[in-house]
Amino acid sequence: MSTAVKADPAKPAGSAGPLSQRRPLGDRGFALLALLAGLLVLAILVGIVVTTAQQGSDWFSTAGFKGIFSTVWNTTDQFGMMAFVYGTVLTSVIAIIISIPVSLSVALLLTEVVPRRWAQPIVVIIDLLAVVPSVVWGLWGIIVLEPWIEPIYASIASGVHGIPVLDNLFGESNGSVSGASFFTAGLILAIMITPIITSLSREVIATVPAIDKEGAYALGATRWEMIRGAVWPHSQAGVVSAILVGLGRAMGETIAAALVIGSSVQVTSHLFVPGYSIPAVIANQFGESSGEFRSALIGLGLVLFVITIIVNLFARAVVERSGRRSRGA
C-alpha cells in the first residue's frame, strides 16, 4: 500500500534547489561583489570623516564646541561657524519652500493634464535644465537677477515697514537692502533644484497604475480627488525622496551660492541682506588659508558633511514612514 507524501504548506511552490545547484558560483560571486561594493562605500565615508576630522583637529582643539556656536569670524584668531551654518540652512529652506509647489505642480501637469505629445518636449526641456552647470546659474544671478531684483526688495521693504514679523523678515536692515542676499541665494538654488525635483517626481507619478486612476474616475471622483486618493498615496514616498534629493543639492551648492549670497558673516532674521554659507566660504577663502584658518575651513566641511548625513537619515525615516502609510492605505 503506497503512502502519499503531503506537501508542506509552509514551503513555497516549486523548488529553488535546481537553480541553486546550477548556479552556485555565479550567485555567490554576485553576492560577494554586492557586499564588497557596499563595504567600499562605507569605507569611503569613514575615510572622509576621519581625514577631515584630522585636518580640522587644530581648530577644534582651540575653539572646541564653542566655536561651532560662535558667530565671530575674522580669519586671524576667531573662527566661529554659526553664521555659515545659519546661512546654509536658511538658503536651503528658502529654496525648498519655493521649489516644492512649483515642482509638484509641473510634475502633475505633465503626467495628468497635458497630452503626451505636448508633454514630451517640456520633459526634454526640464531634463536639460537639470544639468545646467551651477556656475552658469550663478553668473546669471549676479549679472541679471541681482540688479533687477534689488529695487523689488526695496519696494517690499518699504511696504512692510512697521508690520510685526514681516518687517523683521522682509524689512530693511540698517536702512538698506541688497540684491546679493540670503533670499537671492535661496531663489537661485530654488531655480536650480526645481528641474531635479520635477523630473524625479514625474517619473514616480508616472508609475501609478492606470487601473487605480480609472477606478477613482469610475467611482465619480474629480481629477483632483483622483490625484489625492489614487496618485498621491502611491507616489508619496518617491516624491518625498525627490524633495530631499533637491534639499541635499541645495545645501551642498557652492559656486552659485558664493556668487549671489553677498559674503557677509552675520546671523539676522532679515532675508534681503548679504550673508554667507558653508560651501561659499570654503570656495572663497580656502586658497588663501593656512594653519588654524585652513583647519577651521576643513572643520566647516566636516560640519556640512555631518549635516548632510543627518538630512539623509531623516530622509530615510520619512520615506520609510511614507511607504508604511501608503501600504496601510
C-alpha positions in Angstrom: 0.0 0.0 0.0 1.5 3.3 -1.1 1.6 6.3 1.2 1.0 9.7 -0.4 3.5 12.4 0.7 1.8 15.6 1.8 3.3 18.9 0.7 4.5 21.2 3.4 2.1 24.2 3.4 4.9 26.4 4.7 7.2 25.6 1.8 6.8 27.7 -1.3 5.6 26.1 -4.5 8.4 24.7 -6.7 11.9 24.3 -5.5 14.9 26.6 -5.6 17.2 23.6 -5.3 17.9 23.1 -9.0 18.6 26.8 -9.6 21.0 26.9 -6.7 22.7 23.7 -7.9 23.1 25.0 -11.4 24.5 28.5 -10.5 26.2 28.2 -7.1 29.4 30.0 -8.3 27.5 32.9 -10.1 25.2 33.5 -7.2 27.9 33.5 -4.6 30.1 35.7 -6.8 27.3 38.3 -7.2 26.6 38.3 -3.5 30.3 38.8 -2.8 30.5 41.6 -5.3 27.5 43.4 -3.9 28.9 43.0 -0.3 32.3 44.5 -1.4 30.6 47.4 -3.1 28.6 48.2 0.0 31.7 47.9 2.2 33.6 50.1 -0.2 31.0 52.9 0.0 31.1 52.6 3.8 34.9 52.7 3.9 35.0 55.8 1.7 32.5 57.6 4.0 34.5 56.6 7.1 37.7 57.7 5.4 36.3 61.1 4.5 35.1 61.6 8.1 38.5 60.5 9.6 40.7 62.6 7.3 38.6 65.8 7.6 38.5 65.3 11.4 42.2 65.0 11.5 42.8 68.1 9.3 40.3 70.1 11.3 41.6 69.0 14.7 43.8 72.1 15.2 40.7 74.4 15.0 38.6 72.1 17.2 41.3 71.8 19.9 41.5 75.6 20.1 37.8 76.6 19.7 36.0 73.5 20.9 32.3 73.2 20.7 32.0 76.9 21.5 33.5 77.6 18.1 30.5 75.9 16.4 28.1 78.3 18.1 30.1 81.4 17.8 29.3 84.0 15.1 32.6 85.8 15.0 34.9 85.1 12.0 37.9 87.3 11.3 40.3 84.9 9.6 43.1 85.6 12.1 42.3 84.1 15.5 38.5 83.7 15.8 36.6 81.2 13.6 33.0 80.9 14.7 30.9 78.7 12.4 27.3 79.5 13.3 26.9 82.3 10.7 27.8 79.9 8.0 25.6 77.0 9.3 22.7 79.5 9.6 23.2 80.8 6.0 23.4 77.2 4.6 20.2 76.1 6.4 18.3 79.4 5.6 19.0 79.5 1.9 18.2 75.8 1.6 14.9 76.2 3.4 14.0 79.2 1.1 14.8 77.1 -1.9 12.7 74.2 -0.8 9.7 76.4 0.1 9.8 78.0 -3.3 10.6 74.8 -5.3 8.1 72.3 -3.8 4.8 73.8 -5.1 6.3 74.6 -8.5 7.9 71.2 -8.9 4.9 69.1 -7.9 2.5 71.3 -9.9 4.6 70.9 -13.1 5.0 67.1 -12.5 1.3 66.6 -12.0 0.6 68.8 -15.0 2.8 66.8 -17.3 1.5 63.4 -16.1 -2.2 64.0 -15.5 -3.3 67.0 -17.6 -1.1 67.7 -20.7 -1.4 65.3 -23.6 1.6 63.1 -24.1 2.6 64.7 -27.5 2.8 68.1 -25.8 4.3 66.9 -22.6 7.3 65.2 -24.1 9.0 68.4 -25.4 8.5 70.0 -22.0 10.0 67.0 -20.3 13.1 67.3 -22.5 13.5 71.0 -21.6 13.2 70.2 -17.9 15.8 67.4 -18.1 18.1 69.8 -19.9 17.6 72.5 -17.2 18.5 69.9 -14.5 22.1 69.6 -16.0 22.9 73.2 -16.5 26.2 73.9 -14.6 25.9 75.8 -11.4 28.3 78.4 -12.4 26.0 79.4 -15.3 23.1 79.9 -12.8 25.4 81.9 -10.5 26.6 84.2 -13.3 23.0 84.7 -14.5 22.1 85.6 -10.9 24.8 88.1 -10.3 24.6 89.8 -13.8 20.8 89.7 -14.5 18.8 88.7 -11.4 20.6 90.7 -8.7 20.4 94.2 -10.3 16.8 93.5 -11.4 15.5 92.3 -8.1 17.1 94.8 -5.7 14.5 97.6 -6.5 11.8 95.0 -5.8 13.4 94.2 -2.5 13.3 97.9 -1.7 9.7 98.2 -2.6 8.7 95.2 -0.5 10.8 96.5 2.5 9.1 99.9 2.4 5.7 98.2 2.1 6.1 96.1 5.2 7.8 98.8 7.3 6.4 98.8 10.8 4.4 95.5 10.4 5.4 92.9 13.0 7.2 89.8 11.8 7.1 90.9 8.2 9.3 93.8 8.9 11.8 91.5 10.6 11.8 89.2 7.6 11.5 91.5 4.6 12.2 94.9 6.0 15.4 97.0 5.8 18.4 96.2 7.9 20.4 99.3 8.9 18.4 101.3 6.4 19.1 99.3 3.3 18.6 96.1 1.3 20.8 94.3 -1.1 20.4 92.4 -4.3 23.1 90.0 -3.1 21.3 88.4 -0.1 20.0 85.3 1.6 16.8 85.4 -0.4 18.6 85.8 -3.8 20.8 82.8 -3.0 17.7 80.8 -2.0 15.9 81.9 -5.2 18.8 80.8 -7.4 19.0 77.5 -5.5 15.2 77.0 -6.0 15.6 77.6 -9.7 18.5 75.0 -9.8 16.7 72.2 -7.8 13.2 72.7 -9.3 14.0 70.7 -12.6 15.6 67.9 -10.5 12.6 67.6 -8.1 10.2 67.9 -11.1 11.9 65.2 -13.1 12.2 62.7 -10.3 8.6 63.4 -9.1 7.3 63.0 -12.7 9.0 59.6 -13.0 7.4 58.5 -9.7 3.9 59.7 -10.5 4.1 58.1 -14.0 4.4 54.7 -12.3 0.9 54.9 -10.7 -1.2 52.0 -12.3 -3.8 53.2 -14.8 -6.4 50.9 -13.2 -6.2 52.8 -9.9 -6.9 56.1 -11.6 -9.6 54.7 -13.8 -11.2 53.1 -10.7 -11.3 56.5 -9.0 -12.9 58.1 -12.0 -15.4 55.2 -12.2 -16.4 56.0 -8.6 -17.2 59.5 -9.7 -14.1 61.3 -8.5 -13.0 64.5 -10.0 -9.4 64.9 -11.3 -8.3 66.5 -8.0 -10.0 63.8 -6.0 -8.3 61.1 -8.2 -4.9 62.7 -7.6 -5.5 63.0 -3.9 -6.9 59.5 -3.5 -5.1 57.4 -6.1 -1.9 59.2 -7.3 -0.6 60.7 -4.0 -0.8 57.6 -1.8 1.0 55.5 -4.4 3.8 58.1 -5.1 4.1 59.8 -1.7 7.3 58.1 -0.7 9.0 58.7 -4.0 8.0 62.4 -4.1 9.4 62.9 -0.6 12.7 61.3 -1.7 12.8 63.6 -4.7 12.3 66.6 -2.4 15.1 65.5 -0.1 17.4 64.9 -3.0 16.8 68.5 -4.0 17.4 69.7 -0.5 20.7 67.9 -0.4 21.7 69.6 -3.7 20.7 73.0 -2.3 22.7 72.5 0.9 25.9 71.5 -0.9 25.8 74.0 -3.8 29.0 76.1 -3.9 29.6 78.4 -6.8 26.1 79.7 -7.5 25.6 80.5 -3.8 29.0 82.1 -3.5 28.3 84.5 -6.3 24.9 85.8 -5.2 24.8 85.5 -1.4 26.8 88.6 -0.6 29.7 87.2 1.5 28.8 88.9 4.8 29.3 87.0 8.1 26.1 87.6 10.1 23.1 86.0 11.7 20.0 88.0 11.1 16.3 87.5 10.5 16.3 89.9 7.6 16.3 88.0 4.3 17.2 90.9 1.9 20.7 91.4 3.3 24.0 89.8 2.4 25.0 86.6 4.2 27.3 83.6 3.9 27.1 79.8 3.7 29.5 76.9 4.4 30.2 75.9 0.7 30.6 79.6 -0.3 33.1 80.5 2.4 35.2 77.4 1.7 35.3 78.2 -2.0 36.1 81.8 -1.5 38.7 81.6 1.3 40.4 78.1 1.1 43.0 79.2 -1.5 44.5 81.9 0.8 44.2 79.9 4.1 46.9 78.3 6.2 47.4 77.0 9.7 44.4 77.3 12.0 42.5 79.2 9.4 42.7 76.3 7.0 41.8 73.9 9.8 38.7 75.9 10.5 37.6 75.7 6.9 38.2 72.0 6.9 36.2 71.8 10.1 33.4 73.6 8.3 33.4 71.0 5.6 33.1 68.3 8.3 30.2 70.1 9.8 28.5 70.3 6.4 29.1 66.6 5.9 27.5 65.8 9.3 24.5 68.0 8.4 24.2 66.1 5.1 24.3 62.8 6.9 21.6 63.9 9.3 19.4 65.1 6.4 19.9 61.7 4.7 19.0 59.8 7.8 15.9 62.0 8.3 15.0 61.4 4.6 15.3 57.6 5.1 13.0 57.8 8.1 10.5 59.9 6.2 10.5 57.7 3.2 10.0 54.5 5.2 7.2 56.1 7.2 5.5 57.3 4.0 5.9 53.8 2.5 4.3 52.2 5.5 1.4 54.7 5.3 0.8 54.1 1.6 0.9 50.3 2.1 -1.5 50.6 5.0 -3.9 52.7 2.9 
